Amino acid sequence: MYSTHQKGIFGELAFSLRLIERGYSVLQPINPNSSYDLVIEKDGIFQKIQVKYLSSRRGVLRIELERPKRKTASYRDRGIDAIGVYESTEKRCFLIPMASIHTATDFWLRLGNTKNNQKKGIHFAKEFEL
């Protein structure tokens, strides 16, 4: 089993590799205490990315947008442009623009269809997959 720190490193590396495969340039800050994990560039557009290593539960990913125990500003307040997610079970990557996130504390991403085929209010992973 990996430690939380190891999962973070693994997630950033796997996510970076996927971005490179998709034609992005990937930059990493020298300061490990930076407010973001990566800067990506494609077609002259730069974005600050916070990367999350997550495992799905019942086909859903929960992305926490705040860290109440650490007393740091929310990702939105820290100027993050997008959340990058490495999903460890199926080894999939997602890039979610902050403009798509309208909640303050968390964002739920569904990997497949709902049992009742509900579509309204559901964020499907395929919209954000790299």
GIKA-V660369 format. One record per helix or strand. SS is the DSSP state (hx for helix, st for strand). FROM is the first residue (numbers start at 1). LEN is the number of residues. Records with the same first field share a line. If there is no record, write none. Layout:
# GIKA-V660369
SS: FROM-LEN ; FROM-LEN
This chain:
# GIKA-V660369
hx: 4-18 ; 98-3 ; 125-3
st: 25-3 ; 38-5 ; 45-10 ; 57-1 ; 60-5 ; 82-6 ; 92-6 ; 106-5 ; 124-1 ; 129-1
